Amino acid sequence: MEKDVLVVDGVKYFREGSIKILPKVSDKYFLVRTYSAGVFFGQIKSRKGQEIKMINARRIWYWDGAASLSQLAYSGTTKPENCKFPVALPEIELLQVIEIIPCTEKAILSINGVPIWEK
């Protein structure tokens, strides 16, 4: 890669095409409910109608410590030890999305703090 970098007065310049630019993904996290696949927590990469591609997506298999998805998205969980959230997938495509709920910073920290559930 060094052959693709030029430094002038402390500023790095890169040869055109030497760096792969990834599409910008929002820093926002969402709870996404589908018609039959359940609920997922993660970032939305793209959306087309009822189809969504998510990244860093954890299935919300079972939660405790929040009365509803709305409360989970707003406050997070007060009982993370009882929640069952499996490992985050790098990317998943969800069909028949019926609800998209933005998460607060408090909820993001809470949900990300739930240990990975494995069986």
MDTraj code that builds the backbone (N, CA, C; nanometers):
import mdtraj as md
import numpy as np

residues = "MET GLU LYS ASP VAL LEU VAL VAL ASP GLY VAL LYS TYR PHE ARG GLU GLY SER ILE LYS ILE LEU PRO LYS VAL SER ASP LYS TYR PHE LEU VAL ARG THR TYR SER ALA GLY VAL PHE PHE GLY GLN ILE LYS SER ARG LYS GLY GLN GLU ILE LYS MET ILE ASN ALA ARG ARG ILE TRP TYR TRP ASP GLY ALA ALA SER LEU SER GLN LEU ALA TYR SER GLY THR THR LYS PRO GLU ASN CYS LYS PHE PRO VAL ALA LEU PRO GLU ILE GLU LEU LEU GLN VAL ILE GLU ILE ILE PRO CYS THR GLU LYS ALA ILE LEU SER ILE ASN GLY VAL PRO ILE TRP GLU LYS".split()
xyz = np.array([
    [0.0823, -0.1195, 0.0000],
    [0.0000, 0.0000, 0.0000],
    [0.0867, 0.1259, 0.0000],
    [0.2085, 0.1189, 0.0559],
    [0.2945, 0.2363, 0.0628],
    [0.3192, 0.2985, -0.0743],
    [0.3233, 0.2169, -0.1798],
    [0.3446, 0.2723, -0.3135],
    [0.2247, 0.3539, -0.3613],
    [0.1093, 0.3374, -0.2948],
    [-0.0112, 0.4097, -0.3321],
    [-0.0322, 0.5351, -0.2481],
    [0.0653, 0.5679, -0.1595],
    [0.0522, 0.6817, -0.0695],
    [0.1632, 0.7820, -0.0971],
    [0.1241, 0.9091, -0.1021],
    [0.2199, 1.0185, -0.1174],
    [0.1938, 1.1159, -0.0034],
    [0.2994, 1.1531, 0.0708],
    [0.2840, 1.2463, 0.1819],
    [0.3511, 1.3773, 0.1433],
    [0.2722, 1.4860, 0.1485],
    [0.3230, 1.6194, 0.1184],
    [0.2846, 1.7105, 0.2338],
    [0.3835, 1.7681, 0.3005],
    [0.3603, 1.8565, 0.4150],
    [0.2709, 1.7905, 0.5194],
    [0.2921, 1.6626, 0.5437],
    [0.2175, 1.5911, 0.6459],
    [0.0784, 1.5453, 0.6053],
    [0.0381, 1.5742, 0.4816],
    [-0.0942, 1.5333, 0.4333],
    [-0.0767, 1.4113, 0.3440],
    [-0.1552, 1.3052, 0.3714],
    [-0.1482, 1.1837, 0.2919],
    [-0.2425, 1.1933, 0.1722],
    [-0.1888, 1.1579, 0.0563],
    [-0.2682, 1.1499, -0.0667],
    [-0.2608, 1.0056, -0.1156],
    [-0.3756, 0.9516, -0.1582],
    [-0.3827, 0.8128, -0.2017],
    [-0.4097, 0.8061, -0.3502],
    [-0.3440, 0.7097, -0.4154],
    [-0.3636, 0.6880, -0.5587],
    [-0.5102, 0.6514, -0.5837],
    [-0.5682, 0.7103, -0.6860],
    [-0.7073, 0.6831, -0.7207],
    [-0.7270, 0.5330, -0.7420],
    [-0.8311, 0.4785, -0.6801],
    [-0.8618, 0.3366, -0.6933],
    [-0.7881, 0.2474, -0.5947],
    [-0.6992, 0.3050, -0.5133],
    [-0.6231, 0.2217, -0.4198],
    [-0.6994, 0.1942, -0.2901],
    [-0.8063, 0.2689, -0.2655],
    [-0.8850, 0.2505, -0.1446],
    [-1.0290, 0.2213, -0.1839],
    [-1.0830, 0.1185, -0.1224],
    [-1.2232, 0.0854, -0.1460],
    [-1.3082, 0.1712, -0.0534],
    [-1.3957, 0.2521, -0.1096],
    [-1.4843, 0.3368, -0.0315],
    [-1.6143, 0.2611, -0.0084],
    [-1.6458, 0.2399, 0.1184],
    [-1.7699, 0.1714, 0.1524],
    [-1.8830, 0.2731, 0.1620],
    [-2.0055, 0.2314, 0.1297],
    [-2.1176, 0.3243, 0.1419],
    [-2.1366, 0.3661, 0.2872],
    [-2.1715, 0.4916, 0.3075],
    [-2.1943, 0.5434, 0.4418],
    [-2.3166, 0.4770, 0.5016],
    [-2.3002, 0.4262, 0.6218],
    [-2.4113, 0.3682, 0.6957],
    [-2.4328, 0.4563, 0.8176],
    [-2.5552, 0.4879, 0.8454],
    [-2.5891, 0.5719, 0.9594],
    [-2.5385, 0.5090, 1.0887],
    [-2.5074, 0.5935, 1.1854],
    [-2.4672, 0.5454, 1.3175],
    [-2.5890, 0.5069, 1.4005],
    [-2.7071, 0.5274, 1.3466],
    [-2.8293, 0.4976, 1.4201],
    [-2.8573, 0.3480, 1.4233],
    [-2.9188, 0.3048, 1.5326],
    [-2.9603, 0.1658, 1.5484],
    [-3.1123, 0.1610, 1.5584],
    [-3.1680, 0.0485, 1.5142],
    [-3.3126, 0.0326, 1.5112],
    [-3.3518, -0.1057, 1.5598],
    [-3.4734, -0.1157, 1.6113],
    [-3.5399, -0.2438, 1.6283],
    [-3.6314, -0.2583, 1.5084],
    [-3.6194, -0.3693, 1.4372],
    [-3.6987, -0.3934, 1.3165],
    [-3.7803, -0.5200, 1.3388],
    [-3.9124, -0.5060, 1.3274],
    [-4.0017, -0.6214, 1.3442],
    [-4.0516, -0.6643, 1.2079],
    [-4.0452, -0.7937, 1.1824],
    [-4.0932, -0.8490, 1.0557],
    [-4.2233, -0.9234, 1.0778],
    [-4.2875, -0.9581, 0.9689],
    [-4.4149, -1.0286, 0.9770],
    [-4.3987, -1.1664, 1.0410],
    [-4.2936, -1.2403, 1.0022],
    [-4.2820, -1.3758, 1.0550],
    [-4.1415, -1.4168, 1.0996],
    [-4.0399, -1.3327, 1.0800],
    [-3.9032, -1.3706, 1.1178],
    [-3.8621, -1.3171, 1.2541],
    [-3.9471, -1.2377, 1.3164],
    [-3.9156, -1.1862, 1.4484],
    [-3.8623, -1.0452, 1.4468],
    [-3.7866, -1.0122, 1.5520],
    [-3.7366, -0.8769, 1.5752],
    [-3.5843, -0.8779, 1.5677],
    [-3.5275, -0.7731, 1.5078],
    [-3.3827, -0.7605, 1.4944],
    [-3.3393, -0.6222, 1.5401],
    [-3.2203, -0.6156, 1.5988],
    [-3.1583, -0.4915, 1.6432],
    [-3.0309, -0.4716, 1.5622],
    [-3.0151, -0.3562, 1.5020],
    [-2.8939, -0.3292, 1.4261],
    [-2.9047, -0.2013, 1.3469],
    [-2.8159, -0.1865, 1.2504],
    [-2.8117, -0.0693, 1.1644],
    [-2.8744, -0.1031, 1.0299],
    [-2.9450, -0.0079, 0.9731],
    [-3.0079, -0.0278, 0.8429],
    [-2.9109, 0.0163, 0.7341],
    [-2.8763, -0.0774, 0.6476],
    [-2.7862, -0.0491, 0.5359],
    [-2.8648, 0.0051, 0.4169],
    [-2.9804, -0.0565, 0.3905],
    [-3.0648, -0.0088, 0.2803],
    [-3.2080, -0.0553, 0.3035],
    [-3.2986, 0.0149, 0.2348],
    [-3.4402, -0.0205, 0.2447],
    [-3.5059, 0.0015, 0.1100],
    [-3.5916, -0.0948, 0.0737],
    [-3.6726, -0.0831, -0.0468],
    [-3.8096, -0.1407, -0.0127],
    [-3.9063, -0.0541, 0.0119],
    [-4.0386, -0.0992, 0.0517],
    [-4.0318, -0.1733, 0.1840],
    [-4.0799, -0.2966, 0.1843],
    [-4.0805, -0.3777, 0.3058],
    [-3.9556, -0.4658, 0.3191],
    [-3.8556, -0.4423, 0.2355],
    [-3.7311, -0.5188, 0.2422],
    [-3.6201, -0.4298, 0.2979],
    [-3.5485, -0.4826, 0.3961],
    [-3.4411, -0.4071, 0.4598],
    [-3.3164, -0.4938, 0.4672],
    [-3.2020, -0.4337, 0.4397],
    [-3.0740, -0.4983, 0.4656],
    [-3.0186, -0.4332, 0.5908],
    [-2.9841, -0.5172, 0.6889],
    [-2.9266, -0.4680, 0.8136],
    [-2.7846, -0.5198, 0.8279],
    [-2.7033, -0.4438, 0.8999],
    [-2.5697, -0.4896, 0.9362],
    [-2.5597, -0.4882, 1.0882],
    [-2.4662, -0.5664, 1.1401],
    [-2.4463, -0.5771, 1.2852],
    [-2.5791, -0.6086, 1.3543],
    [-2.6506, -0.7058, 1.3001],
    [-2.7879, -0.7327, 1.3425],
    [-2.7972, -0.8507, 1.4387],
    [-2.8581, -0.8245, 1.5531],
    [-2.8842, -0.9297, 1.6517],
    [-3.0337, -0.9587, 1.6530],
    [-3.0684, -1.0856, 1.6523],
    [-3.2089, -1.1246, 1.6667],
    [-3.2477, -1.1053, 1.8131],
    [-3.3596, -1.0420, 1.8349],
    [-3.4116, -1.0238, 1.9703],
    [-3.5061, -1.1412, 1.9954],
    [-3.4474, -1.2531, 2.0370],
    [-3.5233, -1.3774, 2.0493],
    [-3.6167, -1.3745, 2.1691],
    [-3.5659, -1.3219, 2.2814],
    [-3.6475, -1.3100, 2.4030],
    [-3.5925, -1.1934, 2.4833],
    [-3.6820, -1.1086, 2.5345],
    [-3.6353, -1.0007, 2.6198],
    [-3.7174, -0.9958, 2.7474],
    [-3.6553, -0.9385, 2.8496],
    [-3.7183, -0.9172, 2.9786],
    [-3.6702, -0.7804, 3.0264],
    [-3.7449, -0.7177, 3.1141],
    [-3.7025, -0.5886, 3.1662],
    [-3.7470, -0.4711, 3.0814],
    [-3.8408, -0.4942, 2.9912],
    [-3.9048, -0.3883, 2.9121],
    [-4.0434, -0.4398, 2.8750],
    [-4.1434, -0.3544, 2.8887],
    [-4.2816, -0.3978, 2.8680],
    [-4.3159, -0.4214, 2.7210],
    [-4.2443, -0.3552, 2.6310],
    [-4.2757, -0.3646, 2.4883],
    [-4.1501, -0.3343, 2.4075],
    [-4.1588, -0.3528, 2.2763],
    [-4.0465, -0.3147, 2.1890],
    [-4.0225, -0.1646, 2.1949],
    [-4.1286, -0.0892, 2.2068],
    [-4.1136, 0.0563, 2.2162],
    [-4.0312, 0.0938, 2.3385],
    [-4.0601, 0.0318, 2.4526],
    [-3.9829, 0.0607, 2.5732],
    [-3.8402, 0.0095, 2.5602],
    [-3.8223, -0.1071, 2.4981],
    [-3.6882, -0.1603, 2.4769],
    [-3.6058, -0.0647, 2.3902],
    [-3.6672, -0.0067, 2.2874],
    [-3.5978, 0.0871, 2.1988],
    [-3.5682, 0.2199, 2.2671],
    [-3.6483, 0.2546, 2.3666],
    [-3.6318, 0.3830, 2.4345],
    [-3.5420, 0.3722, 2.5581],
    [-3.5649, 0.2689, 2.6391],
    [-3.4953, 0.2572, 2.7674],
    [-3.3951, 0.1439, 2.7750],
    [-3.4058, 0.0473, 2.6840],
    [-3.3232, -0.0724, 2.6956],
    [-3.3875, -0.1687, 2.7931],
    [-3.3111, -0.2639, 2.8414],
    [-3.3624, -0.3640, 2.9336],
    [-3.3077, -0.3416, 3.0740],
    [-3.3925, -0.3670, 3.1739],
    [-3.3460, -0.3606, 3.3126],
    [-3.3030, -0.4980, 3.3626],
    [-3.3223, -0.6010, 3.2794],
    [-3.2861, -0.7376, 3.3182],
    [-3.2063, -0.8068, 3.2069],
    [-3.0865, -0.7561, 3.1777],
    [-3.0078, -0.8134, 3.0678],
    [-2.9733, -0.9605, 3.0888],
    [-2.9645, -1.0030, 3.2144],
    [-2.9299, -1.1425, 3.2427],
    [-3.0395, -1.2398, 3.1996],
    [-3.1610, -1.1910, 3.1800],
    [-3.2722, -1.2768, 3.1382],
    [-3.2966, -1.2737, 2.9875],
    [-3.2293, -1.1849, 2.9161],
    [-3.2525, -1.1693, 2.7720],
    [-3.1769, -1.2751, 2.6926],
    [-3.2324, -1.3095, 2.5769],
    [-3.1690, -1.4060, 2.4877],
    [-3.1502, -1.3401, 2.3512],
    [-3.0322, -1.2807, 2.3336],
    [-2.9951, -1.2155, 2.2084],
    [-2.8733, -1.2886, 2.1521],
    [-2.8876, -1.3648, 2.0426],
    [-2.7727, -1.4355, 1.9844],
    [-2.6687, -1.3390, 1.9260],
    [-2.5664, -1.3972, 1.8689],
    [-2.4556, -1.3232, 1.8081],
    [-2.5062, -1.2306, 1.6966],
    [-2.4366, -1.1189, 1.6772],
    [-2.4711, -1.0255, 1.5694],
    [-2.4223, -1.0804, 1.4359],
    [-2.5079, -1.0730, 1.3358],
    [-2.4696, -1.1126, 1.1999],
    [-2.4110, -0.9915, 1.1277],
    [-2.3072, -1.0121, 1.0457],
    [-2.2507, -0.9002, 0.9711],
    [-2.3547, -0.8342, 0.8789],
    [-2.4417, -0.9166, 0.8187],
    [-2.5457, -0.8628, 0.7301],
    [-2.6600, -0.9623, 0.7207],
    [-2.7816, -0.9095, 0.7102],
    [-2.9001, -0.9922, 0.6914],
    [-3.0023, -0.9132, 0.6108],
    [-3.0757, -0.9836, 0.5267],
    [-3.1837, -0.9215, 0.4508],
    [-3.3157, -0.9664, 0.5111],
    [-3.3992, -0.8714, 0.5467],
    [-3.5272, -0.8997, 0.6103],
    [-3.6405, -0.8626, 0.5151],
    [-3.7357, -0.9530, 0.5028],
    [-3.8511, -0.9315, 0.4166],
    [-3.9742, -0.9080, 0.5032],
    [-4.0726, -0.8460, 0.4469],
    [-4.1994, -0.8179, 0.5138],
    [-4.1806, -0.7451, 0.6473],
    [-4.1054, -0.6374, 0.6435],
    [-4.0851, -0.5542, 0.7618],
    [-4.2142, -0.4782, 0.7898],
    [-4.2577, -0.4820, 0.9154],
    [-4.3822, -0.4143, 0.9496],
    [-4.3638, -0.3040, 1.0532],
    [-4.2443, -0.2943, 1.1118],
    [-4.2207, -0.1896, 1.2112],
    [-4.0716, -0.1593, 1.2203],
    [-4.0379, -0.0300, 1.2229],
    [-3.8997, 0.0158, 1.2372],
    [-3.8993, 0.1177, 1.3503],
    [-3.8280, 0.0863, 1.4585],
    [-3.8273, 0.1733, 1.5759],
    [-3.6848, 0.2222, 1.6011],
    [-3.6609, 0.3530, 1.5957],
    [-3.5271, 0.4037, 1.6265],
    [-3.4951, 0.3850, 1.7747],
    [-3.3693, 0.3564, 1.8041],
    [-3.3256, 0.3332, 1.9420],
    [-3.2526, 0.4561, 1.9964],
    [-3.2711, 0.4801, 2.1254],
    [-3.1974, 0.5867, 2.1921],
    [-3.0571, 0.5367, 2.2258],
    [-2.9690, 0.6297, 2.2595],
    [-2.8325, 0.5932, 2.2995],
    [-2.8349, 0.5014, 2.4221],
    [-2.9233, 0.5314, 2.5158],
    [-2.9371, 0.4486, 2.6359],
    [-2.9758, 0.3051, 2.5997],
    [-3.0696, 0.2898, 2.5084],
    [-3.1137, 0.1567, 2.4660],
    [-3.0035, 0.0842, 2.3896],
    [-2.9310, 0.1549, 2.3043],
    [-2.8220, 0.0941, 2.2274],
    [-2.7171, 0.0357, 2.3221],
    [-2.6774, 0.1131, 2.4221],
    [-2.5785, 0.0659, 2.5192],
    [-2.6316, -0.0543, 2.5965],
    [-2.7578, -0.0494, 2.6339],
    [-2.8190, -0.1585, 2.7090],
    [-2.8256, -0.2866, 2.6259],
    [-2.8757, -0.2775, 2.5046],
    [-2.8913, -0.3957, 2.4193],
    [-2.7549, -0.4538, 2.3818],
    [-2.6607, -0.3664, 2.3472],
    [-2.5264, -0.4148, 2.3152],
    [-2.4572, -0.4763, 2.4359],
    [-2.5015, -0.4406, 2.5560],
    [-2.4433, -0.4940, 2.6780],
    [-2.4959, -0.6315, 2.7170],
    [-2.6004, -0.6789, 2.6489],
    [-2.6554, -0.8116, 2.6794],
    [-2.5583, -0.9168, 2.6262],
    [-2.5163, -1.0107, 2.7115],
    [-2.4230, -1.1139, 2.6658],
    [-2.4830, -1.1966, 2.5510],
    [-2.3964, -1.2477, 2.4646],
    [-2.4400, -1.3307, 2.3531],
    [-2.4994, -1.4602, 2.4089],
    [-2.6219, -1.4887, 2.3670],
    [-2.6892, -1.6110, 2.4110],
    [-2.6533, -1.7231, 2.3156],
    [-2.6005, -1.8305, 2.3725],
    [-2.5657, -1.9495, 2.2940],
    [-2.6247, -2.0704, 2.3625],
    [-2.6617, -2.1674, 2.2852],
    [-2.7172, -2.2892, 2.3422],
    [-2.6335, -2.4069, 2.3026],
])
top = md.Topology()
chain = top.add_chain()
for i, resn in enumerate(residues, 1):
    res = top.add_residue(resn, chain, resSeq=i)
    for name in ("N", "CA", "C"):
        top.add_atom(name, md.element.get_by_symbol(name[0]), res)
traj = md.Trajectory(xyz[None], top)
